[in-house]
């Protein structure tokens, strides 16, 4: 069998890296063009702003999920952590000012992420099992805390965070973009970010290179918990109620956005920019299906097919 020249293999990998970046953007552009033909309401400014507002919560969760998946992990508990933060915001706001209620709710989400991280990095529990357990545990706490009854949020000043606008742009979208920029710098410009790619590519090699694998693995779950609390803040503000079912199923939407955005489930490859584009692809797809009157249950079929195709294309690139 004829050997493939090393230079050709390098060129092939370079091409695939470029395709991973450009291909996701191209898919989004094609989808937007198709959507504009399917509905004349799609390209209207109110609808586009609505799409940005609707994808904000899942986009925030997906950015945190990107950190975890880059290290070859998974966090199935982000929806439940969002839920516990939502009911805590609502509960604390009954008797405390926002300046106290918000840090307490965020702190609970960070603590849940820390427990996940210690379970995975220190106790050696597989990420799937650890975060699945946290999913159930945090959801149970939601129902215990509320007694199964939603808690109304009466502080109207709290509503602006999820429903307000700055210069015509929804505040949730601005929060998403600010988080995106910060996390892009962390992953692309800091030793911590580069170490996460190393851990995902080869954990043993990263450890031998002096990377504190346990500490950094714990840190990514803390980050995921923190951004889940931030997403919960937006969620609670938008709905003005603390419901124990808040965030159910959001973990699947977050994973879908990460995968569609080109981050490998096998770790070491991906970016928050790709995740943002993946979030927009899913958001635009859902929006156009709504505008054209497609049944919500059928929309789940489209989302599942999109995930399968994205993973298949990723695996093909990996073998190139």
Secondary structure, 3 states (H helix, E strand, C coil): CCCCCHHHHHHHHHHHHHHHHHHHHHHHHHHHHHHHHHCCCCCCHHHHHHHHHHHHHHHHHHHHHHHHHHCCCCCCCHHHHHHHHHHHHHHHHCCCCHHHHHHHHHHHHHHHHHHHHHHHHCCCCCHHHHHHHHHHHHHHHHHHHHCCCCEECCCHHHCHHHHCEECCEEHHHHHHHHHHHHHHHHHHHCHHHHHHHHHHHCHHHHHHCCCCHHHHHHHHHHHHHHHHHHHHHHHHHHHCEECCCCCCCHHHHHHHHHHHCCCCCCCCCCCHHHHHHHHHHHHHHHHHHHHCCCCHHHHHHHHHHHHHHHHHHHHHHHHC
